[in-house]
Amino acid sequence: MKYLKTVLALTVACLSTSAFAAGTCEAQAAEKKLAGAAKSSFVKKCDKDAMAANPAAAACEKTSAEKKLAGAAKSSYMKKCVADAGGAASAPKK
């Protein structure tokens, strides 16, 4: 049971990569004391770089945009999509 909890915790941590990256980008912008257009530009580039580092998340992000998902629906979809993809660059299951 302890092993299962550990695996589950690690899985959730891996699935939240894009959310973590977004938080990290915001934190980096705050650390650099960026504001306005400079902050927006920095966070956008940082998020883009983070998505490039995780092909599964990038594929899921693309399909969520095609489906015009936002907010909680997008978060839920991204979590399931990345889990179904197994972190690989495969197409998300429908």
N, CA, C and O atoms as a CHARMM CRD file, in Angstrom:
* protein
*
  376
    1    1 MET  N      0.82100  -1.18500   0.00000 PROA 1      0.00000
    2    1 MET  CA     0.00000   0.00000   0.00000 PROA 1      0.00000
    3    1 MET  C      0.87100   1.25700   0.00000 PROA 1      0.00000
    4    1 MET  O      0.56800   2.23300  -0.68600 PROA 1      0.00000
    5    2 LYS  N      1.94700   1.22100   0.77100 PROA 2      0.00000
    6    2 LYS  CA     2.85500   2.36600   0.83000 PROA 2      0.00000
    7    2 LYS  C      3.47500   2.60600  -0.55000 PROA 2      0.00000
    8    2 LYS  O      3.63000   3.74800  -0.98500 PROA 2      0.00000
    9    3 TYR  N      3.82700   1.50300  -1.23400 PROA 3      0.00000
   10    3 TYR  CA     4.40900   1.59500  -2.57300 PROA 3      0.00000
   11    3 TYR  C      3.41200   2.23900  -3.53400 PROA 3      0.00000
   12    3 TYR  O      3.78800   3.08700  -4.34200 PROA 3      0.00000
   13    4 LEU  N      2.14400   1.83700  -3.44800 PROA 4      0.00000
   14    4 LEU  CA     1.10700   2.38200  -4.31400 PROA 4      0.00000
   15    4 LEU  C      0.94500   3.88300  -4.09500 PROA 4      0.00000
   16    4 LEU  O      0.80100   4.63800  -5.05600 PROA 4      0.00000
   17    5 LYS  N      0.96800   4.31300  -2.85300 PROA 5      0.00000
   18    5 LYS  CA     0.85100   5.73700  -2.55000 PROA 5      0.00000
   19    5 LYS  C      2.03100   6.51700  -3.10800 PROA 5      0.00000
   20    5 LYS  O      1.86700   7.62600  -3.61500 PROA 5      0.00000
   21    6 THR  N      3.21300   5.93800  -3.01200 PROA 6      0.00000
   22    6 THR  CA     4.40800   6.60000  -3.54100 PROA 6      0.00000
   23    6 THR  C      4.32700   6.73300  -5.05700 PROA 6      0.00000
   24    6 THR  O      4.62200   7.79200  -5.61100 PROA 6      0.00000
   25    7 VAL  N      3.92700   5.66100  -5.72100 PROA 7      0.00000
   26    7 VAL  CA     3.79400   5.68500  -7.18400 PROA 7      0.00000
   27    7 VAL  C      2.73600   6.70200  -7.59200 PROA 7      0.00000
   28    7 VAL  O      2.93400   7.46300  -8.53900 PROA 7      0.00000
   29    8 LEU  N      1.63100   6.71600  -6.88800 PROA 8      0.00000
   30    8 LEU  CA     0.56600   7.66700  -7.19500 PROA 8      0.00000
   31    8 LEU  C      1.04500   9.10800  -7.01200 PROA 8      0.00000
   32    8 LEU  O      0.75600   9.96800  -7.84400 PROA 8      0.00000
   33    9 ALA  N      1.76200   9.36900  -5.94500 PROA 9      0.00000
   34    9 ALA  CA     2.28400  10.71300  -5.69500 PROA 9      0.00000
   35    9 ALA  C      3.25600  11.13900  -6.78600 PROA 9      0.00000
   36    9 ALA  O      3.21500  12.28100  -7.24300 PROA 9      0.00000
   37   10 LEU  N      4.12100  10.23900  -7.20100 PROA 10     0.00000
   38   10 LEU  CA     5.07400  10.55900  -8.27300 PROA 10     0.00000
   39   10 LEU  C      4.35600  10.78800  -9.59900 PROA 10     0.00000
   40   10 LEU  O      4.73800  11.66600 -10.37200 PROA 10     0.00000
   41   11 THR  N      3.32300  10.00400  -9.85800 PROA 11     0.00000
   42   11 THR  CA     2.55400  10.16500 -11.09100 PROA 11     0.00000
   43   11 THR  C      1.88600  11.52600 -11.12700 PROA 11     0.00000
   44   11 THR  O      1.94500  12.21700 -12.14400 PROA 11     0.00000
   45   12 VAL  N      1.26100  11.91400 -10.04600 PROA 12     0.00000
   46   12 VAL  CA     0.60700  13.22500  -9.97900 PROA 12     0.00000
   47   12 VAL  C      1.63300  14.32900 -10.16000 PROA 12     0.00000
   48   12 VAL  O      1.36500  15.31900 -10.83900 PROA 12     0.00000
   49   13 ALA  N      2.78800  14.17100  -9.56900 PROA 13     0.00000
   50   13 ALA  CA     3.83900  15.18300  -9.71400 PROA 13     0.00000
   51   13 ALA  C      4.28300  15.31600 -11.15900 PROA 13     0.00000
   52   13 ALA  O      4.50400  16.42300 -11.64900 PROA 13     0.00000
   53   14 CYS  N      4.41100  14.19900 -11.83200 PROA 14     0.00000
   54   14 CYS  CA     4.82400  14.22700 -13.23800 PROA 14     0.00000
   55   14 CYS  C      3.74700  14.83000 -14.12900 PROA 14     0.00000
   56   14 CYS  O      4.04800  15.53800 -15.09000 PROA 14     0.00000
   57   15 LEU  N      2.49700  14.54400 -13.80500 PROA 15     0.00000
   58   15 LEU  CA     1.39900  15.05200 -14.61600 PROA 15     0.00000
   59   15 LEU  C      1.22200  16.55400 -14.48300 PROA 15     0.00000
   60   15 LEU  O      0.69100  17.20400 -15.38300 PROA 15     0.00000
   61   16 SER  N      1.65200  17.09100 -13.39200 PROA 16     0.00000
   62   16 SER  CA     1.46700  18.51800 -13.18400 PROA 16     0.00000
   63   16 SER  C      2.63500  19.33300 -13.72400 PROA 16     0.00000
   64   16 SER  O      2.83500  20.47400 -13.30900 PROA 16     0.00000
   65   17 THR  N      3.39800  18.77200 -14.63100 PROA 17     0.00000
   66   17 THR  CA     4.56900  19.44900 -15.17400 PROA 17     0.00000
   67   17 THR  C      4.22300  20.79300 -15.78700 PROA 17     0.00000
   68   17 THR  O      4.89800  21.79000 -15.52900 PROA 17     0.00000
   69   18 SER  N      3.17000  20.82600 -16.60100 PROA 18     0.00000
   70   18 SER  CA     2.84300  22.09600 -17.24300 PROA 18     0.00000
   71   18 SER  C      2.36300  23.11600 -16.22500 PROA 18     0.00000
   72   18 SER  O      2.69900  24.29500 -16.33200 PROA 18     0.00000
   73   19 ALA  N      1.58200  22.68700 -15.23900 PROA 19     0.00000
   74   19 ALA  CA     1.14700  23.61700 -14.20400 PROA 19     0.00000
   75   19 ALA  C      2.32800  24.07600 -13.37500 PROA 19     0.00000
   76   19 ALA  O      2.42700  25.25100 -13.02100 PROA 19     0.00000
   77   20 PHE  N      3.22100  23.15700 -13.06700 PROA 20     0.00000
   78   20 PHE  CA     4.42000  23.50400 -12.31000 PROA 20     0.00000
   79   20 PHE  C      5.27800  24.48000 -13.09600 PROA 20     0.00000
   80   20 PHE  O      5.79800  25.44900 -12.54300 PROA 20     0.00000
   81   21 ALA  N      5.42700  24.21800 -14.39700 PROA 21     0.00000
   82   21 ALA  CA     6.24700  25.10000 -15.23200 PROA 21     0.00000
   83   21 ALA  C      5.65500  26.50000 -15.27200 PROA 21     0.00000
   84   21 ALA  O      6.38400  27.49100 -15.22800 PROA 21     0.00000
   85   22 ALA  N      4.31900  26.57900 -15.35600 PROA 22     0.00000
   86   22 ALA  CA     3.67700  27.89400 -15.37700 PROA 22     0.00000
   87   22 ALA  C      3.95000  28.62600 -14.06900 PROA 22     0.00000
   88   22 ALA  O      4.25400  29.81900 -14.07300 PROA 22     0.00000
   89   23 GLY  N      3.84100  27.91500 -12.95300 PROA 23     0.00000
   90   23 GLY  CA     4.12900  28.52700 -11.65700 PROA 23     0.00000
   91   23 GLY  C      5.57900  28.93500 -11.55800 PROA 23     0.00000
   92   23 GLY  O      5.89100  29.99000 -11.00500 PROA 23     0.00000
   93   24 THR  N      6.46400  28.12100 -12.08300 PROA 24     0.00000
   94   24 THR  CA     7.88400  28.41700 -12.06600 PROA 24     0.00000
   95   24 THR  C      8.17900  29.65100 -12.91500 PROA 24     0.00000
   96   24 THR  O      8.97700  30.50400 -12.52600 PROA 24     0.00000
   97   25 CYS  N      7.54300  29.73700 -14.05300 PROA 25     0.00000
   98   25 CYS  CA     7.76100  30.89500 -14.92500 PROA 25     0.00000
   99   25 CYS  C      7.28200  32.18000 -14.25000 PROA 25     0.00000
  100   25 CYS  O      7.94300  33.21600 -14.33300 PROA 25     0.00000
  101   26 GLU  N      6.14300  32.10800 -13.59200 PROA 26     0.00000
  102   26 GLU  CA     5.63600  33.27400 -12.86700 PROA 26     0.00000
  103   26 GLU  C      6.60500  33.65600 -11.74200 PROA 26     0.00000
  104   26 GLU  O      6.87800  34.83400 -11.51300 PROA 26     0.00000
  105   27 ALA  N      7.11400  32.64000 -11.04900 PROA 27     0.00000
  106   27 ALA  CA     8.04500  32.89400  -9.95000 PROA 27     0.00000
  107   27 ALA  C      9.34000  33.52300 -10.47300 PROA 27     0.00000
  108   27 ALA  O      9.88400  34.44200  -9.86000 PROA 27     0.00000
  109   28 GLN  N      9.82600  33.02000 -11.61300 PROA 28     0.00000
  110   28 GLN  CA    11.03900  33.58100 -12.19600 PROA 28     0.00000
  111   28 GLN  C     10.82000  35.02900 -12.61100 PROA 28     0.00000
  112   28 GLN  O     11.70400  35.86800 -12.43600 PROA 28     0.00000
  113   29 ALA  N      9.63600  35.32600 -13.16300 PROA 29     0.00000
  114   29 ALA  CA     9.33000  36.69500 -13.56900 PROA 29     0.00000
  115   29 ALA  C      9.28600  37.61600 -12.35000 PROA 29     0.00000
  116   29 ALA  O      9.76800  38.74800 -12.39100 PROA 29     0.00000
  117   30 ALA  N      8.70100  37.10900 -11.27000 PROA 30     0.00000
  118   30 ALA  CA     8.64200  37.90700 -10.04200 PROA 30     0.00000
  119   30 ALA  C     10.03700  38.11700  -9.46900 PROA 30     0.00000
  120   30 ALA  O     10.36000  39.20100  -8.98200 PROA 30     0.00000
  121   31 GLU  N     10.85700  37.07900  -9.52800 PROA 31     0.00000
  122   31 GLU  CA    12.23100  37.17000  -9.02600 PROA 31     0.00000
  123   31 GLU  C     13.03400  38.21200  -9.80700 PROA 31     0.00000
  124   31 GLU  O     13.87000  38.92200  -9.24800 PROA 31     0.00000
  125   32 LYS  N     12.76100  38.28500 -11.10600 PROA 32     0.00000
  126   32 LYS  CA    13.46100  39.25900 -11.95500 PROA 32     0.00000
  127   32 LYS  C     12.79800  40.63700 -11.91200 PROA 32     0.00000
  128   32 LYS  O     13.25100  41.58100 -12.55900 PROA 32     0.00000
  129   33 LYS  N     11.70700  40.73200 -11.13000 PROA 33     0.00000
  130   33 LYS  CA    10.96200  41.98200 -10.96100 PROA 33     0.00000
  131   33 LYS  C     10.45100  42.52700 -12.28900 PROA 33     0.00000
  132   33 LYS  O     10.50900  43.72800 -12.55600 PROA 33     0.00000
  133   34 LEU  N      9.94600  41.60400 -13.12000 PROA 34     0.00000
  134   34 LEU  CA     9.38000  42.00300 -14.40100 PROA 34     0.00000
  135   34 LEU  C      7.92300  42.39800 -14.19800 PROA 34     0.00000
  136   34 LEU  O      7.24500  41.88000 -13.31100 PROA 34     0.00000
  137   35 ALA  N      7.45100  43.31800 -15.02900 PROA 35     0.00000
  138   35 ALA  CA     6.06300  43.75400 -14.95900 PROA 35     0.00000
  139   35 ALA  C      5.58800  44.11900 -16.36100 PROA 35     0.00000
  140   35 ALA  O      6.39300  44.37300 -17.25700 PROA 35     0.00000
  141   36 GLY  N      4.28000  44.14100 -16.53300 PROA 36     0.00000
  142   36 GLY  CA     3.68900  44.57500 -17.79600 PROA 36     0.00000
  143   36 GLY  C      4.04900  43.68700 -18.96600 PROA 36     0.00000
  144   36 GLY  O      4.03700  42.46000 -18.86500 PROA 36     0.00000
  145   37 ALA  N      4.37100  44.33000 -20.08100 PROA 37     0.00000
  146   37 ALA  CA     4.66100  43.61300 -21.31900 PROA 37     0.00000
  147   37 ALA  C      5.90100  42.73600 -21.19500 PROA 37     0.00000
  148   37 ALA  O      5.94500  41.64600 -21.76500 PROA 37     0.00000
  149   38 ALA  N      6.89700  43.19300 -20.46600 PROA 38     0.00000
  150   38 ALA  CA     8.12000  42.40200 -20.28900 PROA 38     0.00000
  151   38 ALA  C      7.81000  41.09400 -19.55600 PROA 38     0.00000
  152   38 ALA  O      8.33000  40.03700 -19.91200 PROA 38     0.00000
  153   39 LYS  N      6.96000  41.17700 -18.53200 PROA 39     0.00000
  154   39 LYS  CA     6.57700  39.98100 -17.77700 PROA 39     0.00000
  155   39 LYS  C      5.77300  39.03000 -18.66600 PROA 39     0.00000
  156   39 LYS  O      6.03400  37.82800 -18.69800 PROA 39     0.00000
  157   40 SER  N      4.80700  39.57500 -19.37900 PROA 40     0.00000
  158   40 SER  CA     3.97700  38.75400 -20.27100 PROA 40     0.00000
  159   40 SER  C      4.82500  38.03000 -21.30000 PROA 40     0.00000
  160   40 SER  O      4.64100  36.83700 -21.53800 PROA 40     0.00000
  161   41 SER  N      5.74800  38.75200 -21.90600 PROA 41     0.00000
  162   41 SER  CA     6.62400  38.16900 -22.91200 PROA 41     0.00000
  163   41 SER  C      7.50500  37.07300 -22.31800 PROA 41     0.00000
  164   41 SER  O      7.66700  36.00500 -22.90900 PROA 41     0.00000
  165   42 PHE  N      8.06600  37.34700 -21.15700 PROA 42     0.00000
  166   42 PHE  CA     8.93800  36.37700 -20.49600 PROA 42     0.00000
  167   42 PHE  C      8.17200  35.10500 -20.13600 PROA 42     0.00000
  168   42 PHE  O      8.64300  33.99900 -20.40300 PROA 42     0.00000
  169   43 VAL  N      6.99300  35.25900 -19.52900 PROA 43     0.00000
  170   43 VAL  CA     6.19700  34.09900 -19.11000 PROA 43     0.00000
  171   43 VAL  C      5.75700  33.29200 -20.32600 PROA 43     0.00000
  172   43 VAL  O      5.77500  32.06200 -20.29200 PROA 43     0.00000
  173   44 LYS  N      5.36200  33.97000 -21.39500 PROA 44     0.00000
  174   44 LYS  CA     4.93400  33.28200 -22.61900 PROA 44     0.00000
  175   44 LYS  C      6.07000  32.43900 -23.19100 PROA 44     0.00000
  176   44 LYS  O      5.86200  31.28200 -23.55800 PROA 44     0.00000
  177   45 LYS  N      7.27200  33.01400 -23.26900 PROA 45     0.00000
  178   45 LYS  CA     8.41800  32.28300 -23.80200 PROA 45     0.00000
  179   45 LYS  C      8.79700  31.13200 -22.87300 PROA 45     0.00000
  180   45 LYS  O      9.09900  30.03100 -23.33400 PROA 45     0.00000
  181   46 CYS  N      8.78000  31.38500 -21.58300 PROA 46     0.00000
  182   46 CYS  CA     9.11800  30.36400 -20.59600 PROA 46     0.00000
  183   46 CYS  C      8.14600  29.18400 -20.69000 PROA 46     0.00000
  184   46 CYS  O      8.56800  28.02800 -20.67700 PROA 46     0.00000
  185   47 ASP  N      6.84400  29.47900 -20.78400 PROA 47     0.00000
  186   47 ASP  CA     5.83800  28.42100 -20.91600 PROA 47     0.00000
  187   47 ASP  C      6.03600  27.63100 -22.20500 PROA 47     0.00000
  188   47 ASP  O      5.89900  26.40800 -22.21400 PROA 47     0.00000
  189   48 LYS  N      6.35800  28.33000 -23.29300 PROA 48     0.00000
  190   48 LYS  CA     6.58400  27.67400 -24.57800 PROA 48     0.00000
  191   48 LYS  C      7.78200  26.72100 -24.47900 PROA 48     0.00000
  192   48 LYS  O      7.73600  25.60200 -24.99000 PROA 48     0.00000
  193   49 ASP  N      8.84000  27.16800 -23.82500 PROA 49     0.00000
  194   49 ASP  CA    10.02400  26.32900 -23.64700 PROA 49     0.00000
  195   49 ASP  C      9.70800  25.10800 -22.78000 PROA 49     0.00000
  196   49 ASP  O     10.20500  24.01200 -23.04000 PROA 49     0.00000
  197   50 ALA  N      8.88200  25.30100 -21.75100 PROA 50     0.00000
  198   50 ALA  CA     8.50900  24.19700 -20.87200 PROA 50     0.00000
  199   50 ALA  C      7.67400  23.16600 -21.63200 PROA 50     0.00000
  200   50 ALA  O      7.83800  21.96400 -21.42300 PROA 50     0.00000
  201   51 MET  N      6.78600  23.62200 -22.50500 PROA 51     0.00000
  202   51 MET  CA     5.96400  22.70300 -23.29400 PROA 51     0.00000
  203   51 MET  C      6.83000  21.93000 -24.28700 PROA 51     0.00000
  204   51 MET  O      6.56400  20.75800 -24.55400 PROA 51     0.00000
  205   52 ALA  N      7.84800  22.56200 -24.82900 PROA 52     0.00000
  206   52 ALA  CA     8.73700  21.88600 -25.76400 PROA 52     0.00000
  207   52 ALA  C      9.51300  20.77800 -25.06800 PROA 52     0.00000
  208   52 ALA  O      9.87900  19.78400 -25.69500 PROA 52     0.00000
  209   53 ALA  N      9.76400  20.94400 -23.78500 PROA 53     0.00000
  210   53 ALA  CA    10.49800  19.93400 -23.02300 PROA 53     0.00000
  211   53 ALA  C      9.64300  18.71200 -22.72300 PROA 53     0.00000
  212   53 ALA  O     10.18500  17.65400 -22.40500 PROA 53     0.00000
  213   54 ASN  N      8.31600  18.82700 -22.81300 PROA 54     0.00000
  214   54 ASN  CA     7.41200  17.71800 -22.53800 PROA 54     0.00000
  215   54 ASN  C      6.49400  17.51700 -23.73700 PROA 54     0.00000
  216   54 ASN  O      5.44300  18.15300 -23.81000 PROA 54     0.00000
  217   55 PRO  N      6.86500  16.64300 -24.68900 PROA 55     0.00000
  218   55 PRO  CA     6.08600  16.45000 -25.90700 PROA 55     0.00000
  219   55 PRO  C      4.64400  16.01100 -25.65900 PROA 55     0.00000
  220   55 PRO  O      3.74500  16.42300 -26.39200 PROA 55     0.00000
  221   56 ALA  N      4.40800  15.18800 -24.64700 PROA 56     0.00000
  222   56 ALA  CA     3.04300  14.73600 -24.36000 PROA 56     0.00000
  223   56 ALA  C      2.18000  15.91600 -23.95800 PROA 56     0.00000
  224   56 ALA  O      1.04300  16.03900 -24.41400 PROA 56     0.00000
  225   57 ALA  N      2.70400  16.77800 -23.11600 PROA 57     0.00000
  226   57 ALA  CA     1.95100  17.95100 -22.68500 PROA 57     0.00000
  227   57 ALA  C      1.70000  18.88900 -23.86100 PROA 57     0.00000
  228   57 ALA  O      0.63400  19.49700 -23.95500 PROA 57     0.00000
  229   58 ALA  N      2.66800  19.00600 -24.74800 PROA 58     0.00000
  230   58 ALA  CA     2.50700  19.86900 -25.91300 PROA 58     0.00000
  231   58 ALA  C      1.40300  19.34400 -26.82400 PROA 58     0.00000
  232   58 ALA  O      0.59000  20.12300 -27.32100 PROA 58     0.00000
  233   59 ALA  N      1.36700  18.04300 -27.04600 PROA 59     0.00000
  234   59 ALA  CA     0.32300  17.43800 -27.88100 PROA 59     0.00000
  235   59 ALA  C     -1.04400  17.62500 -27.23600 PROA 59     0.00000
  236   59 ALA  O     -2.02500  17.93100 -27.91300 PROA 59     0.00000
  237   60 CYS  N     -1.09700  17.43900 -25.93500 PROA 60     0.00000
  238   60 CYS  CA    -2.36000  17.61500 -25.21700 PROA 60     0.00000
  239   60 CYS  C     -2.80100  19.07600 -25.23000 PROA 60     0.00000
  240   60 CYS  O     -3.99100  19.36700 -25.35900 PROA 60     0.00000
  241   61 GLU  N     -1.85400  19.98400 -25.09800 PROA 61     0.00000
  242   61 GLU  CA    -2.15800  21.41200 -25.14800 PROA 61     0.00000
  243   61 GLU  C     -2.76900  21.77500 -26.49500 PROA 61     0.00000
  244   61 GLU  O     -3.72300  22.54900 -26.56500 PROA 61     0.00000
  245   62 LYS  N     -2.21400  21.21100 -27.56000 PROA 62     0.00000
  246   62 LYS  CA    -2.71300  21.48800 -28.90600 PROA 62     0.00000
  247   62 LYS  C     -4.15300  21.00100 -29.05900 PROA 62     0.00000
  248   62 LYS  O     -5.00100  21.72300 -29.58500 PROA 62     0.00000
  249   63 THR  N     -4.42800  19.78300 -28.60300 PROA 63     0.00000
  250   63 THR  CA    -5.78300  19.25800 -28.73600 PROA 63     0.00000
  251   63 THR  C     -6.76200  20.00500 -27.83200 PROA 63     0.00000
  252   63 THR  O     -7.92900  20.16600 -28.19100 PROA 63     0.00000
  253   64 SER  N     -6.30800  20.45700 -26.67600 PROA 64     0.00000
  254   64 SER  CA    -7.21300  21.22900 -25.80600 PROA 64     0.00000
  255   64 SER  C     -7.55900  22.56600 -26.46600 PROA 64     0.00000
  256   64 SER  O     -8.67500  23.06400 -26.31600 PROA 64     0.00000
  257   65 ALA  N     -6.60700  23.14000 -27.19000 PROA 65     0.00000
  258   65 ALA  CA    -6.87700  24.39100 -27.89900 PROA 65     0.00000
  259   65 ALA  C     -7.86200  24.14800 -29.04800 PROA 65     0.00000
  260   65 ALA  O     -8.74300  24.97100 -29.29800 PROA 65     0.00000
  261   66 GLU  N     -7.71200  23.02300 -29.74000 PROA 66     0.00000
  262   66 GLU  CA    -8.62900  22.68000 -30.82100 PROA 66     0.00000
  263   66 GLU  C    -10.04400  22.48200 -30.29300 PROA 66     0.00000
  264   66 GLU  O    -11.02100  22.81900 -30.96200 PROA 66     0.00000
  265   67 LYS  N    -10.14300  21.93000 -29.08500 PROA 67     0.00000
  266   67 LYS  CA   -11.44500  21.70500 -28.46100 PROA 67     0.00000
  267   67 LYS  C    -11.96600  22.95300 -27.75600 PROA 67     0.00000
  268   67 LYS  O    -13.07800  22.95000 -27.22800 PROA 67     0.00000
  269   68 LYS  N    -11.16700  24.01900 -27.74400 PROA 68     0.00000
  270   68 LYS  CA   -11.50000  25.29600 -27.11400 PROA 68     0.00000
  271   68 LYS  C    -11.85300  25.13200 -25.63700 PROA 68     0.00000
  272   68 LYS  O    -12.83500  25.69100 -25.14800 PROA 68     0.00000
  273   69 LEU  N    -11.02400  24.34800 -24.93800 PROA 69     0.00000
  274   69 LEU  CA   -11.22400  24.13700 -23.50600 PROA 69     0.00000
  275   69 LEU  C    -10.54400  25.25100 -22.72400 PROA 69     0.00000
  276   69 LEU  O     -9.53800  25.80800 -23.16200 PROA 69     0.00000
  277   70 ALA  N    -11.10000  25.56500 -21.57100 PROA 70     0.00000
  278   70 ALA  CA   -10.50800  26.59200 -20.70500 PROA 70     0.00000
  279   70 ALA  C    -10.84900  26.27400 -19.25800 PROA 70     0.00000
  280   70 ALA  O    -11.78300  25.52300 -18.97800 PROA 70     0.00000
  281   71 GLY  N    -10.09000  26.84800 -18.35300 PROA 71     0.00000
  282   71 GLY  CA   -10.35600  26.71800 -16.92400 PROA 71     0.00000
  283   71 GLY  C    -10.25400  25.29700 -16.40800 PROA 71     0.00000
  284   71 GLY  O     -9.32100  24.56500 -16.73800 PROA 71     0.00000
  285   72 ALA  N    -11.23000  24.91800 -15.59200 PROA 72     0.00000
  286   72 ALA  CA   -11.22000  23.60300 -14.95300 PROA 72     0.00000
  287   72 ALA  C    -11.33600  22.47600 -15.98000 PROA 72     0.00000
  288   72 ALA  O    -10.73100  21.41700 -15.81100 PROA 72     0.00000
  289   73 ALA  N    -12.10700  22.70100 -17.03600 PROA 73     0.00000
  290   73 ALA  CA   -12.25700  21.67800 -18.06800 PROA 73     0.00000
  291   73 ALA  C    -10.91400  21.40000 -18.74400 PROA 73     0.00000
  292   73 ALA  O    -10.57900  20.24900 -19.02500 PROA 73     0.00000
  293   74 LYS  N    -10.15300  22.46000 -19.00000 PROA 74     0.00000
  294   74 LYS  CA    -8.84400  22.29300 -19.62800 PROA 74     0.00000
  295   74 LYS  C     -7.88600  21.58700 -18.67500 PROA 74     0.00000
  296   74 LYS  O     -7.14800  20.69200 -19.08700 PROA 74     0.00000
  297   75 SER  N     -7.89200  21.97800 -17.42100 PROA 75     0.00000
  298   75 SER  CA    -7.01100  21.34700 -16.43500 PROA 75     0.00000
  299   75 SER  C     -7.29600  19.85600 -16.31800 PROA 75     0.00000
  300   75 SER  O     -6.37800  19.03500 -16.30600 PROA 75     0.00000
  301   76 SER  N     -8.56900  19.52000 -16.23400 PROA 76     0.00000
  302   76 SER  CA    -8.97200  18.11700 -16.12900 PROA 76     0.00000
  303   76 SER  C     -8.57100  17.34200 -17.38000 PROA 76     0.00000
  304   76 SER  O     -8.05100  16.23000 -17.29300 PROA 76     0.00000
  305   77 TYR  N     -8.81700  17.93900 -18.54200 PROA 77     0.00000
  306   77 TYR  CA    -8.46800  17.28300 -19.80000 PROA 77     0.00000
  307   77 TYR  C     -6.95500  17.07300 -19.90000 PROA 77     0.00000
  308   77 TYR  O     -6.49900  15.99500 -20.27900 PROA 77     0.00000
  309   78 MET  N     -6.18700  18.09600 -19.56400 PROA 78     0.00000
  310   78 MET  CA    -4.73300  17.98800 -19.64900 PROA 78     0.00000
  311   78 MET  C     -4.21300  16.87900 -18.74300 PROA 78     0.00000
  312   78 MET  O     -3.34400  16.10400 -19.14300 PROA 78     0.00000
  313   79 LYS  N     -4.73800  16.80200 -17.53200 PROA 79     0.00000
  314   79 LYS  CA    -4.30800  15.78500 -16.57400 PROA 79     0.00000
  315   79 LYS  C     -4.57200  14.38700 -17.13200 PROA 79     0.00000
  316   79 LYS  O     -3.69800  13.52000 -17.09100 PROA 79     0.00000
  317   80 LYS  N     -5.78500  14.17200 -17.65500 PROA 80     0.00000
  318   80 LYS  CA    -6.14800  12.86200 -18.19300 PROA 80     0.00000
  319   80 LYS  C     -5.36000  12.56600 -19.46800 PROA 80     0.00000
  320   80 LYS  O     -4.89000  11.44500 -19.66200 PROA 80     0.00000
  321   81 CYS  N     -5.21800  13.55100 -20.32200 PROA 81     0.00000
  322   81 CYS  CA    -4.53000  13.36600 -21.60300 PROA 81     0.00000
  323   81 CYS  C     -3.07400  12.96600 -21.39800 PROA 81     0.00000
  324   81 CYS  O     -2.59400  12.02300 -22.02800 PROA 81     0.00000
  325   82 VAL  N     -2.37900  13.66700 -20.53400 PROA 82     0.00000
  326   82 VAL  CA    -0.97100  13.35900 -20.28200 PROA 82     0.00000
  327   82 VAL  C     -0.84100  11.97800 -19.63500 PROA 82     0.00000
  328   82 VAL  O      0.09500  11.23500 -19.92900 PROA 82     0.00000
  329   83 ALA  N     -1.78000  11.64200 -18.75900 PROA 83     0.00000
  330   83 ALA  CA    -1.75400  10.31800 -18.12800 PROA 83     0.00000
  331   83 ALA  C     -1.97400   9.22400 -19.16300 PROA 83     0.00000
  332   83 ALA  O     -1.28700   8.20200 -19.15100 PROA 83     0.00000
  333   84 ASP  N     -2.94200   9.44100 -20.06600 PROA 84     0.00000
  334   84 ASP  CA    -3.22200   8.45400 -21.11000 PROA 84     0.00000
  335   84 ASP  C     -2.04700   8.31400 -22.07300 PROA 84     0.00000
  336   84 ASP  O     -1.76900   7.22400 -22.57300 PROA 84     0.00000
  337   85 ALA  N     -1.36300   9.42300 -22.32500 PROA 85     0.00000
  338   85 ALA  CA    -0.21700   9.40000 -23.23000 PROA 85     0.00000
  339   85 ALA  C      0.99800   8.75800 -22.56700 PROA 85     0.00000
  340   85 ALA  O      1.95600   8.38600 -23.24600 PROA 85     0.00000
  341   86 GLY  N      0.95900   8.63200 -21.27000 PROA 86     0.00000
  342   86 GLY  CA     2.07300   8.02600 -20.54900 PROA 86     0.00000
  343   86 GLY  C      3.33700   8.85800 -20.61900 PROA 86     0.00000
  344   86 GLY  O      4.44200   8.34200 -20.45000 PROA 86     0.00000
  345   87 GLY  N      3.17100  10.14500 -20.86800 PROA 87     0.00000
  346   87 GLY  CA     4.32500  11.03000 -20.93500 PROA 87     0.00000
  347   87 GLY  C      5.06500  10.93000 -22.25800 PROA 87     0.00000
  348   87 GLY  O      6.08400  11.59300 -22.44900 PROA 87     0.00000
  349   88 ALA  N      4.56300  10.10600 -23.17600 PROA 88     0.00000
  350   88 ALA  CA     5.19800   9.95200 -24.48800 PROA 88     0.00000
  351   88 ALA  C      4.59700  10.93600 -25.46500 PROA 88     0.00000
  352   88 ALA  O      3.59800  11.58900 -25.16100 PROA 88     0.00000
  353   89 ALA  N      5.19300  11.04700 -26.62800 PROA 89     0.00000
  354   89 ALA  CA     4.73800  12.00100 -27.63600 PROA 89     0.00000
  355   89 ALA  C      3.66100  11.38800 -28.51300 PROA 89     0.00000
  356   89 ALA  O      3.57600  11.72800 -29.69300 PROA 89     0.00000
  357   90 SER  N      2.84500  10.50600 -27.98400 PROA 90     0.00000
  358   90 SER  CA     1.78200   9.90700 -28.77400 PROA 90     0.00000
  359   90 SER  C      0.56400  10.80000 -28.76600 PROA 90     0.00000
  360   90 SER  O      0.42900  11.69100 -27.92700 PROA 90     0.00000
  361   91 ALA  N     -0.32200  10.54700 -29.71400 PROA 91     0.00000
  362   91 ALA  CA    -1.54600  11.31800 -29.78900 PROA 91     0.00000
  363   91 ALA  C     -2.45800  10.96400 -28.62000 PROA 91     0.00000
  364   91 ALA  O     -2.51400   9.80600 -28.20800 PROA 91     0.00000
  365   92 PRO  N     -3.17000  11.94700 -28.08500 PROA 92     0.00000
  366   92 PRO  CA    -4.03900  11.65400 -26.95100 PROA 92     0.00000
  367   92 PRO  C     -5.21000  10.77700 -27.35700 PROA 92     0.00000
  368   92 PRO  O     -5.69300  10.86000 -28.48600 PROA 92     0.00000
  369   93 LYS  N     -5.66500   9.94000 -26.44000 PROA 93     0.00000
  370   93 LYS  CA    -6.81300   9.07400 -26.69100 PROA 93     0.00000
  371   93 LYS  C     -8.07700   9.91200 -26.64200 PROA 93     0.00000
  372   93 LYS  O     -8.15500  10.88900 -25.89800 PROA 93     0.00000
  373   94 LYS  N     -9.06700   9.52600 -27.43900 PROA 94     0.00000
  374   94 LYS  CA   -10.32600  10.27200 -27.45700 PROA 94     0.00000
  375   94 LYS  C    -11.44800   9.40000 -26.97800 PROA 94     0.00000
  376   94 LYS  O    -12.59400   9.84600 -26.91900 PROA 94     0.00000
